[in-house]
Amino acid sequence: MEQRKILFLGETYRADAITWMKGLKEFGPFEVITWELKTPSNGLLNRFSRIVEYATALFKIRKIARQEKPDMIIAERTTSYGFLAALSGIKPSAIAQQGITDLWPENSLLYPLKKVIQSYAFNKVDLIHAWGPAMTVSMKKNGVDMPKVMVLPKGIDLMKFTFVVNQSQPKINAVVTRSLLPEYRHTTIIKAFGLLHQQDIPFELTIVGDGPMKEKLQHLAQDLNISQNVRFAGRINNDDLPKFLEKANFYISMPVTEGVSSSLFEAMAVGCYPIVSDVPGNQSWITHRENGQLVAVDQKETLAHELIWAFNNEPYRSQAIHKNRKFVEEKANYAKNMKLIAERYHQMINHHQNQ
């Protein structure tokens, strides 16, 4: 297959973006050139500077296009980089919806503007990625032309995330691998383990990742007298993540909203038993007490109860983790899925050039 050149718009440090680009280089073969906003999004002054940078972004993208002559443009987030990809005029074009809608938060003053921007992007681009079926619900509501939607997760590297049977530990050994941001509800998780501590249930909780909530969460663990059982591992290299998952028998994630979680796929692939929040993005992959458990958002008592139930039902957990590995091999295999995505891009490029 002839090597092609793709212009990628998005935050290149993000694990999802890295997986996407790596897969295109590996299975394309594609040369990937990138552009992203340089200004951080934290702080009022930075946000203003970022808006100014965004306003001039289109000129920079078109300049890169003239110099590099990409065969295609792709972008993450339909309301930001995806909008720029649609405006750029580069064809063919593909954008990815990252969240359940990308219109977040719903109470934002910018919500109506974001909706207009997203609709424009949906209409103008040639391909829309929905990394999971839950993402298509909002697309259908917005009148998206569904034949140009590709419903397929990028998947995870199953050679890297290998299966381990580790369910017979004498304690709950849980891992959380989400960024320490308020929307991931680490406070609910720590409070649930505080309830386990009150019942003398043995546990170890490892929290991987970093973020603005770290100090508050550390204080909460101290206040609940469980700091000796809670380990904050900080930000780690993604290559080291399998080691943390292999040691654990439980994976916990309690976000208030979810798109398609690579973190969940990684845990399922390795053999961690998943307990996650009962939101559409998780319901696509987890059926309650069949291959994991779903817990309503912000319900620490329910989370504690479900943890105890699962801990007391080891034979069930052992069956569930084998189901999950098979599921990930069939539905979220990076080698298989990225090859399909790369092939679709080549078809689009060839079709466009033959017009």
Solvent accessible surface area in square Angstrom, and as a share of the most:
residue,aa,sasa,rsa
1,M,152,0.68
2,E,116,0.52
3,Q,111,0.49
4,R,31,0.11
5,K,45,0.19
6,I,0,0.00
7,L,0,0.00
8,F,0,0.00
9,L,0,0.00
10,G,0,0.00
11,E,21,0.09
12,T,36,0.21
13,Y,160,0.61
14,R,50,0.18
15,A,60,0.47
16,D,31,0.16
17,A,0,0.00
18,I,85,0.43
19,T,36,0.21
20,W,3,0.01
21,M,18,0.08
22,K,98,0.41
23,G,0,0.00
24,L,0,0.00
25,K,110,0.47
26,E,98,0.44
27,F,53,0.22
28,G,1,0.01
29,P,50,0.32
30,F,4,0.02
31,E,74,0.33
32,V,19,0.11
33,I,29,0.15
34,T,60,0.35
35,W,20,0.07
36,E,33,0.15
37,L,17,0.09
38,K,152,0.64
39,T,26,0.15
40,P,75,0.47
41,S,64,0.41
42,N,102,0.52
43,G,44,0.42
44,L,154,0.77
45,L,142,0.71
46,N,46,0.23
47,R,142,0.52
48,F,132,0.55
49,S,43,0.28
50,R,49,0.18
51,I,117,0.59
52,V,75,0.43
53,E,24,0.11
54,Y,55,0.21
55,A,72,0.56
56,T,56,0.32
57,A,0,0.00
58,L,33,0.17
59,F,147,0.61
60,K,85,0.36
61,I,0,0.00
62,R,99,0.36
63,K,108,0.46
64,I,36,0.18
65,A,19,0.15
66,R,158,0.58
67,Q,122,0.54
68,E,61,0.28
69,K,153,0.65
70,P,19,0.12
71,D,32,0.17
72,M,0,0.00
73,I,0,0.00
74,I,0,0.00
75,A,0,0.00
76,E,1,0.00
77,R,73,0.27
78,T,0,0.00
79,T,20,0.12
80,S,29,0.19
81,Y,2,0.01
82,G,0,0.00
83,F,34,0.14
84,L,4,0.02
85,A,1,0.01
86,A,13,0.10
87,L,54,0.27
88,S,9,0.06
89,G,55,0.53
90,I,22,0.11
91,K,76,0.32
92,P,5,0.03
93,S,2,0.02
94,A,0,0.00
95,I,0,0.00
96,A,0,0.00
97,Q,1,0.00
98,Q,27,0.12
99,G,22,0.21
100,I,38,0.19
101,T,30,0.18
102,D,20,0.10
103,L,8,0.04
104,W,121,0.43
105,P,60,0.38
106,E,120,0.54
107,N,135,0.69
108,S,29,0.18
109,L,174,0.87
110,L,103,0.51
111,Y,59,0.22
112,P,87,0.55
113,L,98,0.49
114,K,47,0.20
115,K,86,0.36
116,V,101,0.58
117,I,28,0.14
118,Q,2,0.01
119,S,43,0.27
120,Y,78,0.29
121,A,0,0.00
122,F,5,0.02
123,N,111,0.57
124,K,101,0.43
125,V,3,0.02
126,D,57,0.30
127,L,0,0.00
128,I,0,0.00
129,H,0,0.00
130,A,0,0.00
131,W,9,0.03
132,G,1,0.01
133,P,65,0.41
134,A,11,0.09
135,M,0,0.00
136,T,12,0.07
137,V,84,0.48
138,S,15,0.10
139,M,0,0.00
140,K,127,0.54
141,K,167,0.71
142,N,50,0.26
143,G,62,0.59
144,V,14,0.08
145,D,84,0.44
146,M,53,0.24
147,P,115,0.72
148,K,34,0.15
149,V,16,0.09
150,M,25,0.11
151,V,70,0.40
152,L,32,0.16
153,P,11,0.07
154,K,13,0.06
155,G,7,0.07
156,I,8,0.04
157,D,44,0.23
158,L,22,0.11
159,M,172,0.77
160,K,59,0.25
161,F,5,0.02
162,T,62,0.36
163,F,60,0.25
164,V,50,0.29
165,V,93,0.54
166,N,38,0.20
167,Q,3,0.01
168,S,87,0.56
169,Q,34,0.15
170,P,117,0.74
171,K,61,0.26
172,I,0,0.00
173,N,19,0.10
174,A,0,0.00
175,V,2,0.01
176,V,1,0.01
177,T,22,0.13
178,R,25,0.09
179,S,54,0.35
180,L,0,0.00
181,L,59,0.29
182,P,71,0.45
183,E,61,0.28
184,Y,45,0.17
185,R,68,0.25
186,H,4,0.02
187,T,25,0.15
188,T,10,0.06
189,I,1,0.01
190,I,0,0.00
191,K,82,0.35
192,A,0,0.00
193,F,0,0.00
194,G,3,0.03
195,L,41,0.20
196,L,0,0.00
197,H,66,0.29
198,Q,132,0.59
199,Q,106,0.47
200,D,130,0.67
201,I,27,0.14
202,P,68,0.43
203,F,10,0.04
204,E,58,0.26
205,L,0,0.00
206,T,11,0.07
207,I,1,0.00
208,V,7,0.04
209,G,14,0.14
210,D,48,0.25
211,G,24,0.23
212,P,106,0.67
213,M,28,0.13
214,K,59,0.25
215,E,117,0.53
216,K,124,0.52
217,L,0,0.00
218,Q,62,0.28
219,H,93,0.42
220,L,30,0.15
221,A,1,0.01
222,Q,102,0.45
223,D,109,0.57
224,L,52,0.26
225,N,103,0.53
226,I,0,0.00
227,S,51,0.33
228,Q,133,0.59
229,N,44,0.23
230,V,13,0.08
231,R,121,0.44
232,F,41,0.17
233,A,26,0.20
234,G,10,0.10
235,R,185,0.68
236,I,46,0.23
237,N,92,0.47
238,N,66,0.34
239,D,98,0.51
240,D,49,0.26
241,L,13,0.06
242,P,10,0.06
243,K,118,0.50
244,F,32,0.13
245,L,1,0.01
246,E,55,0.25
247,K,131,0.56
248,A,4,0.03
249,N,0,0.00
250,F,0,0.00
251,Y,0,0.00
252,I,0,0.00
253,S,2,0.01
254,M,1,0.00
255,P,1,0.01
256,V,36,0.21
257,T,40,0.23
258,E,14,0.06
259,G,8,0.08
260,V,26,0.15
261,S,6,0.04
262,S,36,0.23
263,S,22,0.14
264,L,2,0.01
265,F,3,0.01
266,E,17,0.08
267,A,0,0.00
268,M,0,0.00
269,A,0,0.00
270,V,1,0.00
271,G,3,0.03
272,C,1,0.00
273,Y,0,0.00
274,P,0,0.00
275,I,0,0.00
276,V,0,0.00
277,S,0,0.00
278,D,63,0.33
279,V,11,0.06
280,P,75,0.47
281,G,1,0.01
282,N,2,0.01
283,Q,87,0.39
284,S,41,0.27
285,W,25,0.09
286,I,2,0.01
287,T,69,0.40
288,H,73,0.33
289,R,81,0.30
290,E,98,0.44
291,N,18,0.09
292,G,0,0.00
293,Q,0,0.00
294,L,27,0.13
295,V,1,0.01
296,A,53,0.41
297,V,40,0.23
298,D,69,0.36
299,Q,77,0.34
300,K,68,0.29
301,E,101,0.46
302,T,51,0.30
303,L,0,0.00
304,A,3,0.03
305,H,106,0.47
306,E,12,0.06
307,L,0,0.00
308,I,36,0.18
309,W,67,0.24
310,A,0,0.00
311,F,43,0.18
312,N,109,0.56
313,N,45,0.23
314,E,66,0.30
315,P,104,0.65
316,Y,39,0.15
317,R,3,0.01
318,S,32,0.20
319,Q,123,0.55
320,A,1,0.00
321,I,1,0.00
322,H,96,0.43
323,K,108,0.46
324,N,0,0.00
325,R,36,0.13
326,K,127,0.54
327,F,49,0.20
328,V,0,0.00
329,E,76,0.34
330,E,89,0.40
331,K,108,0.46
332,A,0,0.00
333,N,36,0.19
334,Y,10,0.04
335,A,48,0.37
336,K,95,0.40
337,N,2,0.01
338,M,0,0.00
339,K,106,0.45
340,L,82,0.41
341,I,0,0.00
342,A,1,0.01
343,E,57,0.26
344,R,70,0.26
345,Y,0,0.00
346,H,9,0.04
347,Q,111,0.49
348,M,25,0.11
349,I,1,0.00
350,N,64,0.33
351,H,120,0.53
352,H,74,0.33
353,Q,93,0.41
354,N,126,0.65
355,Q,158,0.70
